[in-house]
Every structure is written in structure tokens, then in C-alpha cells.
Amino acid sequence: MKKNDWKDRLGILYSTNPDFHYETNEEVEAETLPKEKQVLRIALDKQGRGGKTVTLITGFQGTAADLAALGKELKVKCGVGGSAKEGEIILQGDFRQKVLELLLKAGYAKSKIK
């Protein structure tokens, strides 16, 4: 089924050039690096969180789906809540050592605690 993309072309005038292609502002997601090449940093953070302590995992390079999958796996194994967006995974509470062990076991060899 053809995608109806008229909303993507709002504000664009009609072109009579048969070779004209509309340019959209779609961002291409970067491919996920292999686990061995991921450089993940694990840190404790309280900034802007109302004094609550969170474990922050940064440095993930890949698609949002892969980030969400890793975030979900860590949340389930630590038994806490959190979120995964914009290249960061946030876990509620101080789980730095446990997260490091889980990441090393999963194959993220370049992970370290800040």
C-alpha cells in the first residue's frame, strides 16, 4: 500500500520537473554497533531529579529499538523502573555494580563505572 505523504509536503510548491524529488527532514537512525565495540559508561546521578538517586548508562550507539530492549532487560534484571531514550538508560536507584556485571556478562566488554 502506498504511503500517503501529502502531510510531509505541506508548504512545498508544485514542480513541473519530472525528476524532482521532495526532500523531507527524516533522520536516519544509526546502525547499532556490536556489543564488543559499545563503550558504555555507568554513573550515579542526582542532578535535576528532586534528590532521587538514579543509575545512568550513557554512550549507547544504535537504534532506539535496541536501546529500549537493553533498557528493558536491565530494568527487569534489577527489578526497578526507569526509561531508555536519547542514548541514555536511566534506572531508579543505585545499581552501578549490578549493571556493570550484567553488561559484562551480556558481552559489553568496554563498560565501566565512571
Backbone as XML, in Angstrom:
<?xml version="1.0"?>
<chain id="A" units="angstrom">
  <residue number="1" name="MET">
    <atom name="N" x="0.841" y="-1.181" z="0.000"/>
    <atom name="CA" x="0.000" y="0.000" z="0.000"/>
    <atom name="C" x="0.887" y="1.246" z="0.000"/>
  </residue>
  <residue number="2" name="LYS">
    <atom name="N" x="0.570" y="2.201" z="-0.848"/>
    <atom name="CA" x="1.366" y="3.406" z="-0.973"/>
    <atom name="C" x="1.132" y="4.324" z="0.226"/>
  </residue>
  <residue number="3" name="LYS">
    <atom name="N" x="2.230" y="4.864" z="0.731"/>
    <atom name="CA" x="2.156" y="5.780" z="1.867"/>
    <atom name="C" x="1.646" y="7.132" z="1.388"/>
  </residue>
  <residue number="4" name="ASN">
    <atom name="N" x="0.637" y="7.660" z="2.058"/>
    <atom name="CA" x="0.099" y="8.973" z="1.725"/>
    <atom name="C" x="0.971" y="10.015" z="2.412"/>
  </residue>
  <residue number="5" name="ASP">
    <atom name="N" x="1.850" y="10.657" z="1.644"/>
    <atom name="CA" x="2.821" y="11.571" z="2.233"/>
    <atom name="C" x="2.506" y="13.039" z="1.985"/>
  </residue>
  <residue number="6" name="TRP">
    <atom name="N" x="1.249" y="13.397" z="1.761"/>
    <atom name="CA" x="0.919" y="14.788" z="1.479"/>
    <atom name="C" x="1.208" y="15.686" z="2.671"/>
  </residue>
  <residue number="7" name="LYS">
    <atom name="N" x="1.131" y="15.150" z="3.896"/>
    <atom name="CA" x="1.422" y="15.972" z="5.077"/>
    <atom name="C" x="2.904" y="16.323" z="5.148"/>
  </residue>
  <residue number="8" name="ASP">
    <atom name="N" x="3.756" y="15.463" z="4.591"/>
    <atom name="CA" x="5.186" y="15.735" z="4.570"/>
    <atom name="C" x="5.540" y="16.847" z="3.582"/>
  </residue>
  <residue number="9" name="ARG">
    <atom name="N" x="4.634" y="17.116" z="2.651"/>
    <atom name="CA" x="4.919" y="18.098" z="1.608"/>
    <atom name="C" x="4.179" y="19.414" z="1.812"/>
  </residue>
  <residue number="10" name="LEU">
    <atom name="N" x="3.641" y="19.657" z="2.990"/>
    <atom name="CA" x="2.955" y="20.919" z="3.235"/>
    <atom name="C" x="3.930" y="22.075" z="3.078"/>
  </residue>
  <residue number="11" name="GLY">
    <atom name="N" x="3.509" y="23.113" z="2.416"/>
    <atom name="CA" x="4.369" y="24.278" z="2.220"/>
    <atom name="C" x="5.290" y="24.160" z="1.021"/>
  </residue>
  <residue number="12" name="ILE">
    <atom name="N" x="5.204" y="23.082" z="0.250"/>
    <atom name="CA" x="6.044" y="22.909" z="-0.933"/>
    <atom name="C" x="5.200" y="23.199" z="-2.168"/>
  </residue>
  <residue number="13" name="LEU">
    <atom name="N" x="5.739" y="24.023" z="-3.047"/>
    <atom name="CA" x="5.020" y="24.369" z="-4.270"/>
    <atom name="C" x="5.112" y="23.245" z="-5.283"/>
  </residue>
  <residue number="14" name="TYR">
    <atom name="N" x="4.222" y="23.280" z="-6.250"/>
    <atom name="CA" x="4.177" y="22.280" z="-7.302"/>
    <atom name="C" x="5.377" y="22.428" z="-8.231"/>
  </residue>
  <residue number="15" name="SER">
    <atom name="N" x="5.941" y="21.308" z="-8.652"/>
    <atom name="CA" x="7.067" y="21.321" z="-9.569"/>
    <atom name="C" x="6.682" y="20.586" z="-10.849"/>
  </residue>
  <residue number="16" name="THR">
    <atom name="N" x="7.074" y="21.151" z="-11.987"/>
    <atom name="CA" x="6.800" y="20.509" z="-13.274"/>
    <atom name="C" x="7.953" y="19.636" z="-13.728"/>
  </residue>
  <residue number="17" name="ASN">
    <atom name="N" x="9.041" y="19.615" z="-12.991"/>
    <atom name="CA" x="10.211" y="18.806" z="-13.323"/>
    <atom name="C" x="9.894" y="17.343" z="-13.003"/>
  </residue>
  <residue number="18" name="PRO">
    <atom name="N" x="9.929" y="16.436" z="-13.995"/>
    <atom name="CA" x="9.597" y="15.031" z="-13.727"/>
    <atom name="C" x="10.636" y="14.319" z="-12.849"/>
  </residue>
  <residue number="19" name="ASP">
    <atom name="N" x="11.854" y="14.859" z="-12.760"/>
    <atom name="CA" x="12.902" y="14.240" z="-11.950"/>
    <atom name="C" x="12.994" y="14.843" z="-10.547"/>
  </residue>
  <residue number="20" name="PHE">
    <atom name="N" x="12.070" y="15.726" z="-10.204"/>
    <atom name="CA" x="12.110" y="16.383" z="-8.901"/>
    <atom name="C" x="11.699" y="15.403" z="-7.798"/>
  </residue>
  <residue number="21" name="HIS">
    <atom name="N" x="12.466" y="15.399" z="-6.703"/>
    <atom name="CA" x="12.148" y="14.570" z="-5.543"/>
    <atom name="C" x="12.026" y="15.473" z="-4.330"/>
  </residue>
  <residue number="22" name="TYR">
    <atom name="N" x="10.968" y="15.263" z="-3.592"/>
    <atom name="CA" x="10.764" y="16.054" z="-2.385"/>
    <atom name="C" x="11.782" y="15.654" z="-1.327"/>
  </residue>
  <residue number="23" name="GLU">
    <atom name="N" x="12.347" y="16.653" z="-0.656"/>
    <atom name="CA" x="13.289" y="16.392" z="0.420"/>
    <atom name="C" x="12.550" y="16.532" z="1.741"/>
  </residue>
  <residue number="24" name="THR">
    <atom name="N" x="12.557" y="15.482" z="2.509"/>
    <atom name="CA" x="11.917" y="15.538" z="3.819"/>
    <atom name="C" x="12.995" y="15.580" z="4.895"/>
  </residue>
  <residue number="25" name="ASN">
    <atom name="N" x="12.624" y="15.967" z="6.072"/>
    <atom name="CA" x="13.571" y="16.108" z="7.173"/>
    <atom name="C" x="13.622" y="14.854" z="8.029"/>
  </residue>
  <residue number="26" name="GLU">
    <atom name="N" x="13.555" y="13.704" z="7.413"/>
    <atom name="CA" x="13.619" y="12.451" z="8.148"/>
    <atom name="C" x="15.059" y="12.172" z="8.552"/>
  </residue>
  <residue number="27" name="GLU">
    <atom name="N" x="15.241" y="11.843" z="9.845"/>
    <atom name="CA" x="16.567" y="11.498" z="10.320"/>
    <atom name="C" x="16.761" y="9.993" z="10.184"/>
  </residue>
  <residue number="28" name="VAL">
    <atom name="N" x="17.915" y="9.613" z="9.690"/>
    <atom name="CA" x="18.233" y="8.206" z="9.529"/>
    <atom name="C" x="18.894" y="7.729" z="10.814"/>
  </residue>
  <residue number="29" name="GLU">
    <atom name="N" x="18.348" y="6.655" z="11.400"/>
    <atom name="CA" x="18.930" y="6.117" z="12.619"/>
    <atom name="C" x="20.231" y="5.385" z="12.302"/>
  </residue>
  <residue number="30" name="ALA">
    <atom name="N" x="21.187" y="5.585" z="13.181"/>
    <atom name="CA" x="22.478" y="4.917" z="13.009"/>
    <atom name="C" x="22.330" y="3.434" z="13.335"/>
  </residue>
  <residue number="31" name="GLU">
    <atom name="N" x="23.123" y="2.624" z="12.661"/>
    <atom name="CA" x="23.102" y="1.190" z="12.949"/>
    <atom name="C" x="23.695" y="0.940" z="14.322"/>
  </residue>
  <residue number="32" name="THR">
    <atom name="N" x="23.235" y="-0.111" z="14.955"/>
    <atom name="CA" x="23.734" y="-0.461" z="16.277"/>
    <atom name="C" x="25.113" y="-1.100" z="16.144"/>
  </residue>
  <residue number="33" name="LEU">
    <atom name="N" x="26.051" y="-0.577" z="16.926"/>
    <atom name="CA" x="27.391" y="-1.161" z="16.946"/>
    <atom name="C" x="27.341" y="-2.525" z="17.618"/>
  </residue>
  <residue number="34" name="PRO">
    <atom name="N" x="28.278" y="-3.415" z="17.299"/>
    <atom name="CA" x="28.333" y="-4.700" z="18.002"/>
    <atom name="C" x="28.597" y="-4.474" z="19.491"/>
  </residue>
  <residue number="35" name="LYS">
    <atom name="N" x="28.178" y="-5.425" z="20.305"/>
    <atom name="CA" x="28.320" y="-5.308" z="21.756"/>
    <atom name="C" x="29.761" y="-5.081" z="22.174"/>
  </residue>
  <residue number="36" name="GLU">
    <atom name="N" x="30.701" y="-5.720" z="21.492"/>
    <atom name="CA" x="32.111" y="-5.615" z="21.868"/>
    <atom name="C" x="32.648" y="-4.199" z="21.660"/>
  </residue>
  <residue number="37" name="LYS">
    <atom name="N" x="32.053" y="-3.445" z="20.730"/>
    <atom name="CA" x="32.549" y="-2.107" z="20.412"/>
    <atom name="C" x="31.797" y="-0.996" z="21.151"/>
  </residue>
  <residue number="38" name="GLN">
    <atom name="N" x="30.718" y="-1.322" z="21.831"/>
    <atom name="CA" x="29.962" y="-0.319" z="22.585"/>
    <atom name="C" x="30.776" y="0.126" z="23.794"/>
  </residue>
  <residue number="39" name="VAL">
    <atom name="N" x="30.910" y="1.426" z="23.980"/>
    <atom name="CA" x="31.613" y="1.975" z="25.143"/>
    <atom name="C" x="30.550" y="2.591" z="26.053"/>
  </residue>
  <residue number="40" name="LEU">
    <atom name="N" x="30.102" y="1.811" z="27.034"/>
    <atom name="CA" x="29.046" y="2.264" z="27.932"/>
    <atom name="C" x="29.646" y="2.755" z="29.241"/>
  </residue>
  <residue number="41" name="ARG">
    <atom name="N" x="29.157" y="3.886" z="29.730"/>
    <atom name="CA" x="29.599" y="4.467" z="30.989"/>
    <atom name="C" x="28.442" y="4.410" z="31.980"/>
  </residue>
  <residue number="42" name="ILE">
    <atom name="N" x="28.738" y="3.939" z="33.178"/>
    <atom name="CA" x="27.730" y="3.795" z="34.217"/>
    <atom name="C" x="28.049" y="4.815" z="35.304"/>
  </residue>
  <residue number="43" name="ALA">
    <atom name="N" x="27.067" y="5.646" z="35.663"/>
    <atom name="CA" x="27.307" y="6.693" z="36.651"/>
    <atom name="C" x="26.098" y="6.829" z="37.568"/>
  </residue>
  <residue number="44" name="LEU">
    <atom name="N" x="26.335" y="7.417" z="38.724"/>
    <atom name="CA" x="25.288" y="7.737" z="39.680"/>
    <atom name="C" x="24.934" y="9.200" z="39.469"/>
  </residue>
  <residue number="45" name="ASP">
    <atom name="N" x="23.650" y="9.520" z="39.451"/>
    <atom name="CA" x="23.228" y="10.886" z="39.152"/>
    <atom name="C" x="22.103" y="11.310" z="40.075"/>
  </residue>
  <residue number="46" name="LYS">
    <atom name="N" x="22.132" y="12.573" z="40.519"/>
    <atom name="CA" x="21.057" y="13.161" z="41.320"/>
    <atom name="C" x="20.601" y="14.492" z="40.736"/>
  </residue>
  <residue number="47" name="GLN">
    <atom name="N" x="21.293" y="14.974" z="39.731"/>
    <atom name="CA" x="21.032" y="16.289" z="39.166"/>
    <atom name="C" x="19.637" y="16.401" z="38.568"/>
  </residue>
  <residue number="48" name="GLY">
    <atom name="N" x="18.854" y="17.367" z="39.024"/>
    <atom name="CA" x="17.550" y="17.657" z="38.439"/>
    <atom name="C" x="16.528" y="16.563" z="38.621"/>
  </residue>
  <residue number="49" name="ARG">
    <atom name="N" x="16.679" y="15.762" z="39.668"/>
    <atom name="CA" x="15.759" y="14.643" z="39.877"/>
    <atom name="C" x="15.113" y="14.714" z="41.257"/>
  </residue>
  <residue number="50" name="GLY">
    <atom name="N" x="15.083" y="15.891" z="41.836"/>
    <atom name="CA" x="14.441" y="16.067" z="43.132"/>
    <atom name="C" x="15.153" y="15.330" z="44.248"/>
  </residue>
  <residue number="51" name="GLY">
    <atom name="N" x="16.458" y="15.154" z="44.153"/>
    <atom name="CA" x="17.223" y="14.469" z="45.186"/>
    <atom name="C" x="17.203" y="12.956" z="45.075"/>
  </residue>
  <residue number="52" name="LYS">
    <atom name="N" x="16.462" y="12.431" z="44.121"/>
    <atom name="CA" x="16.407" y="10.974" z="43.927"/>
    <atom name="C" x="17.681" y="10.501" z="43.229"/>
  </residue>
  <residue number="53" name="THR">
    <atom name="N" x="18.141" y="9.329" z="43.608"/>
    <atom name="CA" x="19.345" y="8.749" z="43.025"/>
    <atom name="C" x="18.959" y="7.838" z="41.858"/>
  </residue>
  <residue number="54" name="VAL">
    <atom name="N" x="19.664" y="7.993" z="40.744"/>
    <atom name="CA" x="19.438" y="7.125" z="39.588"/>
    <atom name="C" x="20.785" y="6.621" z="39.062"/>
  </residue>
  <residue number="55" name="THR">
    <atom name="N" x="20.751" y="5.464" z="38.451"/>
    <atom name="CA" x="21.913" y="4.922" z="37.750"/>
    <atom name="C" x="21.748" y="5.301" z="36.289"/>
  </residue>
  <residue number="56" name="LEU">
    <atom name="N" x="22.752" y="5.946" z="35.731"/>
    <atom name="CA" x="22.691" y="6.466" z="34.370"/>
    <atom name="C" x="23.699" y="5.721" z="33.507"/>
  </residue>
  <residue number="57" name="ILE">
    <atom name="N" x="23.218" y="5.101" z="32.435"/>
    <atom name="CA" x="24.079" y="4.391" z="31.489"/>
    <atom name="C" x="24.090" y="5.206" z="30.200"/>
  </residue>
  <residue number="58" name="THR">
    <atom name="N" x="25.254" y="5.702" z="29.800"/>
    <atom name="CA" x="25.372" y="6.547" z="28.616"/>
    <atom name="C" x="26.340" y="5.926" z="27.615"/>
  </residue>
  <residue number="59" name="GLY">
    <atom name="N" x="26.332" y="6.477" z="26.405"/>
    <atom name="CA" x="27.290" y="6.056" z="25.387"/>
    <atom name="C" x="26.766" y="5.016" z="24.420"/>
  </residue>
  <residue number="60" name="PHE">
    <atom name="N" x="25.494" y="4.629" z="24.514"/>
    <atom name="CA" x="24.948" y="3.615" z="23.603"/>
    <atom name="C" x="24.815" y="4.216" z="22.219"/>
  </residue>
  <residue number="61" name="GLN">
    <atom name="N" x="25.324" y="3.514" z="21.206"/>
    <atom name="CA" x="25.210" y="3.950" z="19.822"/>
    <atom name="C" x="24.421" y="2.908" z="19.050"/>
  </residue>
  <residue number="62" name="GLY">
    <atom name="N" x="23.235" y="3.297" z="18.607"/>
    <atom name="CA" x="22.411" y="2.371" z="17.855"/>
    <atom name="C" x="20.986" y="2.859" z="17.722"/>
  </residue>
  <residue number="63" name="THR">
    <atom name="N" x="20.117" y="1.968" z="17.313"/>
    <atom name="CA" x="18.728" y="2.320" z="17.087"/>
    <atom name="C" x="17.975" y="2.453" z="18.406"/>
  </residue>
  <residue number="64" name="ALA">
    <atom name="N" x="16.866" y="3.167" z="18.353"/>
    <atom name="CA" x="16.049" y="3.370" z="19.546"/>
    <atom name="C" x="15.447" y="2.048" z="20.018"/>
  </residue>
  <residue number="65" name="ALA">
    <atom name="N" x="15.152" y="1.150" z="19.094"/>
    <atom name="CA" x="14.578" y="-0.147" z="19.470"/>
    <atom name="C" x="15.587" y="-0.990" z="20.251"/>
  </residue>
  <residue number="66" name="ASP">
    <atom name="N" x="16.849" y="-0.978" z="19.813"/>
    <atom name="CA" x="17.888" y="-1.730" z="20.518"/>
    <atom name="C" x="18.162" y="-1.131" z="21.898"/>
  </residue>
  <residue number="67" name="LEU">
    <atom name="N" x="18.122" y="0.198" z="21.980"/>
    <atom name="CA" x="18.303" y="0.872" z="23.268"/>
    <atom name="C" x="17.171" y="0.507" z="24.217"/>
  </residue>
  <residue number="68" name="ALA">
    <atom name="N" x="15.936" y="0.512" z="23.712"/>
    <atom name="CA" x="14.790" y="0.158" z="24.540"/>
    <atom name="C" x="14.870" y="-1.295" z="25.008"/>
  </residue>
  <residue number="69" name="ALA">
    <atom name="N" x="15.336" y="-2.184" z="24.138"/>
    <atom name="CA" x="15.457" y="-3.597" z="24.509"/>
    <atom name="C" x="16.498" y="-3.786" z="25.614"/>
  </residue>
  <residue number="70" name="LEU">
    <atom name="N" x="17.646" y="-3.122" z="25.497"/>
    <atom name="CA" x="18.671" y="-3.208" z="26.533"/>
    <atom name="C" x="18.172" y="-2.592" z="27.834"/>
  </residue>
  <residue number="71" name="GLY">
    <atom name="N" x="17.490" y="-1.462" z="27.730"/>
    <atom name="CA" x="16.930" y="-0.822" z="28.916"/>
    <atom name="C" x="15.920" y="-1.706" z="29.619"/>
  </residue>
  <residue number="72" name="LYS">
    <atom name="N" x="15.072" y="-2.356" z="28.861"/>
    <atom name="CA" x="14.073" y="-3.240" z="29.451"/>
    <atom name="C" x="14.743" y="-4.424" z="30.140"/>
  </residue>
  <residue number="73" name="GLU">
    <atom name="N" x="15.753" y="-4.994" z="29.501"/>
    <atom name="CA" x="16.466" y="-6.128" z="30.091"/>
    <atom name="C" x="17.102" y="-5.736" z="31.431"/>
  </residue>
  <residue number="74" name="LEU">
    <atom name="N" x="17.743" y="-4.563" z="31.468"/>
    <atom name="CA" x="18.374" y="-4.110" z="32.709"/>
    <atom name="C" x="17.336" y="-3.807" z="33.791"/>
  </residue>
  <residue number="75" name="LYS">
    <atom name="N" x="16.226" y="-3.193" z="33.406"/>
    <atom name="CA" x="15.178" y="-2.888" z="34.385"/>
    <atom name="C" x="14.593" y="-4.157" z="34.988"/>
  </residue>
  <residue number="76" name="VAL">
    <atom name="N" x="14.376" y="-5.162" z="34.153"/>
    <atom name="CA" x="13.808" y="-6.424" z="34.634"/>
    <atom name="C" x="14.790" y="-7.136" z="35.562"/>
  </residue>
  <residue number="77" name="LYS">
    <atom name="N" x="16.059" y="-7.197" z="35.170"/>
    <atom name="CA" x="17.042" y="-7.916" z="35.980"/>
    <atom name="C" x="17.352" y="-7.202" z="37.293"/>
  </residue>
  <residue number="78" name="CYS">
    <atom name="N" x="17.220" y="-5.863" z="37.310"/>
    <atom name="CA" x="17.442" y="-5.124" z="38.559"/>
    <atom name="C" x="16.148" y="-4.989" z="39.364"/>
  </residue>
  <residue number="79" name="GLY">
    <atom name="N" x="15.017" y="-5.234" z="38.742"/>
    <atom name="CA" x="13.730" y="-5.153" z="39.432"/>
    <atom name="C" x="13.324" y="-3.740" z="39.784"/>
  </residue>
  <residue number="80" name="VAL">
    <atom name="N" x="13.635" y="-2.783" z="38.907"/>
    <atom name="CA" x="13.318" y="-1.377" z="39.159"/>
    <atom name="C" x="12.689" y="-0.745" z="37.928"/>
  </residue>
  <residue number="81" name="GLY">
    <atom name="N" x="12.224" y="0.476" z="38.093"/>
    <atom name="CA" x="11.685" y="1.245" z="36.988"/>
    <atom name="C" x="12.774" y="2.077" z="36.348"/>
  </residue>
  <residue number="82" name="GLY">
    <atom name="N" x="12.425" y="2.727" z="35.268"/>
    <atom name="CA" x="13.381" y="3.586" z="34.581"/>
    <atom name="C" x="12.915" y="3.887" z="33.181"/>
  </residue>
  <residue number="83" name="SER">
    <atom name="N" x="13.823" y="4.417" z="32.376"/>
    <atom name="CA" x="13.483" y="4.731" z="30.996"/>
    <atom name="C" x="14.724" y="4.603" z="30.123"/>
  </residue>
  <residue number="84" name="ALA">
    <atom name="N" x="14.491" y="4.557" z="28.812"/>
    <atom name="CA" x="15.577" y="4.461" z="27.839"/>
    <atom name="C" x="15.224" y="5.361" z="26.665"/>
  </residue>
  <residue number="85" name="LYS">
    <atom name="N" x="15.953" y="6.468" z="26.530"/>
    <atom name="CA" x="15.719" y="7.378" z="25.410"/>
    <atom name="C" x="16.939" y="8.249" z="25.182"/>
  </residue>
  <residue number="86" name="GLU">
    <atom name="N" x="17.092" y="8.728" z="23.961"/>
    <atom name="CA" x="18.158" y="9.633" z="23.561"/>
    <atom name="C" x="19.548" y="9.118" z="23.921"/>
  </residue>
  <residue number="87" name="GLY">
    <atom name="N" x="19.782" y="7.824" z="23.753"/>
    <atom name="CA" x="21.092" y="7.244" z="24.004"/>
    <atom name="C" x="21.425" y="7.016" z="25.459"/>
  </residue>
  <residue number="88" name="GLU">
    <atom name="N" x="20.460" y="7.192" z="26.362"/>
    <atom name="CA" x="20.680" y="7.006" z="27.795"/>
    <atom name="C" x="19.675" y="6.014" z="28.368"/>
  </residue>
  <residue number="89" name="ILE">
    <atom name="N" x="20.137" y="5.258" z="29.348"/>
    <atom name="CA" x="19.245" y="4.372" z="30.099"/>
    <atom name="C" x="19.286" y="4.855" z="31.542"/>
  </residue>
  <residue number="90" name="ILE">
    <atom name="N" x="18.117" y="5.089" z="32.109"/>
    <atom name="CA" x="18.012" y="5.568" z="33.480"/>
    <atom name="C" x="17.326" y="4.499" z="34.307"/>
  </residue>
  <residue number="91" name="LEU">
    <atom name="N" x="17.984" y="4.071" z="35.389"/>
    <atom name="CA" x="17.415" y="3.104" z="36.323"/>
    <atom name="C" x="17.250" y="3.782" z="37.677"/>
  </residue>
  <residue number="92" name="GLN">
    <atom name="N" x="16.112" y="3.598" z="38.305"/>
    <atom name="CA" x="15.853" y="4.226" z="39.597"/>
    <atom name="C" x="16.635" y="3.502" z="40.686"/>
  </residue>
  <residue number="93" name="GLY">
    <atom name="N" x="17.488" y="4.241" z="41.397"/>
    <atom name="CA" x="18.274" y="3.667" z="42.478"/>
    <atom name="C" x="19.732" y="3.503" z="42.093"/>
  </residue>
  <residue number="94" name="ASP">
    <atom name="N" x="20.539" y="3.047" z="43.063"/>
    <atom name="CA" x="21.973" y="2.862" z="42.856"/>
    <atom name="C" x="22.251" y="1.393" z="42.535"/>
  </residue>
  <residue number="95" name="PHE">
    <atom name="N" x="22.440" y="1.082" z="41.257"/>
    <atom name="CA" x="22.685" y="-0.287" z="40.792"/>
    <atom name="C" x="23.936" y="-0.345" z="39.927"/>
  </residue>
  <residue number="96" name="ARG">
    <atom name="N" x="24.915" y="0.510" z="40.200"/>
    <atom name="CA" x="26.104" y="0.586" z="39.341"/>
    <atom name="C" x="26.829" y="-0.749" z="39.226"/>
  </residue>
  <residue number="97" name="GLN">
    <atom name="N" x="27.125" y="-1.387" z="40.349"/>
    <atom name="CA" x="27.893" y="-2.631" z="40.317"/>
    <atom name="C" x="27.108" y="-3.761" z="39.638"/>
  </residue>
  <residue number="98" name="LYS">
    <atom name="N" x="25.819" y="-3.857" z="39.952"/>
    <atom name="CA" x="24.996" y="-4.911" z="39.364"/>
    <atom name="C" x="24.864" y="-4.712" z="37.848"/>
  </residue>
  <residue number="99" name="VAL">
    <atom name="N" x="24.675" y="-3.462" z="37.425"/>
    <atom name="CA" x="24.554" y="-3.165" z="35.993"/>
    <atom name="C" x="25.859" y="-3.492" z="35.281"/>
  </residue>
  <residue number="100" name="LEU">
    <atom name="N" x="26.995" y="-3.152" z="35.895"/>
    <atom name="CA" x="28.286" y="-3.474" z="35.292"/>
    <atom name="C" x="28.436" y="-4.979" z="35.101"/>
  </residue>
  <residue number="101" name="GLU">
    <atom name="N" x="28.088" y="-5.759" z="36.115"/>
    <atom name="CA" x="28.170" y="-7.218" z="35.999"/>
    <atom name="C" x="27.255" y="-7.748" z="34.909"/>
  </residue>
  <residue number="102" name="LEU">
    <atom name="N" x="26.035" y="-7.216" z="34.830"/>
    <atom name="CA" x="25.081" y="-7.661" z="33.804"/>
    <atom name="C" x="25.583" y="-7.319" z="32.398"/>
  </residue>
  <residue number="103" name="LEU">
    <atom name="N" x="26.125" y="-6.112" z="32.230"/>
    <atom name="CA" x="26.616" y="-5.709" z="30.915"/>
    <atom name="C" x="27.826" y="-6.528" z="30.489"/>
  </residue>
  <residue number="104" name="LEU">
    <atom name="N" x="28.746" y="-6.781" z="31.422"/>
    <atom name="CA" x="29.919" y="-7.587" z="31.084"/>
    <atom name="C" x="29.513" y="-9.017" z="30.721"/>
  </residue>
  <residue number="105" name="LYS">
    <atom name="N" x="28.542" y="-9.548" z="31.447"/>
    <atom name="CA" x="28.049" y="-10.906" z="31.162"/>
    <atom name="C" x="27.353" y="-10.968" z="29.802"/>
  </residue>
  <residue number="106" name="ALA">
    <atom name="N" x="26.684" y="-9.865" z="29.412"/>
    <atom name="CA" x="25.964" y="-9.820" z="28.142"/>
    <atom name="C" x="26.887" y="-9.567" z="26.953"/>
  </residue>
  <residue number="107" name="GLY">
    <atom name="N" x="28.171" y="-9.249" z="27.202"/>
    <atom name="CA" x="29.106" y="-9.072" z="26.097"/>
    <atom name="C" x="29.546" y="-7.643" z="25.859"/>
  </residue>
  <residue number="108" name="TYR">
    <atom name="N" x="29.104" y="-6.701" z="26.670"/>
    <atom name="CA" x="29.534" y="-5.307" z="26.544"/>
    <atom name="C" x="30.845" y="-5.144" z="27.303"/>
  </residue>
  <residue number="109" name="ALA">
    <atom name="N" x="31.948" y="-5.555" z="26.681"/>
    <atom name="CA" x="33.238" y="-5.652" z="27.340"/>
    <atom name="C" x="33.847" y="-4.308" z="27.713"/>
  </residue>
  <residue number="110" name="LYS">
    <atom name="N" x="33.501" y="-3.246" z="27.012"/>
    <atom name="CA" x="34.105" y="-1.932" z="27.265"/>
    <atom name="C" x="33.289" y="-1.091" z="28.238"/>
  </residue>
  <residue number="111" name="SER">
    <atom name="N" x="32.431" y="-1.691" z="29.024"/>
    <atom name="CA" x="31.621" y="-0.967" z="30.002"/>
    <atom name="C" x="32.451" y="-0.687" z="31.240"/>
  </residue>
  <residue number="112" name="LYS">
    <atom name="N" x="32.278" y="0.504" z="31.824"/>
    <atom name="CA" x="32.953" y="0.806" z="33.078"/>
    <atom name="C" x="32.183" y="1.831" z="33.886"/>
  </residue>
  <residue number="113" name="ILE">
    <atom name="N" x="32.445" y="1.824" z="35.183"/>
    <atom name="CA" x="31.816" y="2.766" z="36.097"/>
    <atom name="C" x="32.640" y="4.031" z="36.098"/>
  </residue>
  <residue number="114" name="LYS">
    <atom name="N" x="31.975" y="5.168" z="35.960"/>
    <atom name="CA" x="32.652" y="6.471" z="35.984"/>
    <atom name="C" x="33.126" y="6.792" z="37.370"/>
  </residue>
</chain>
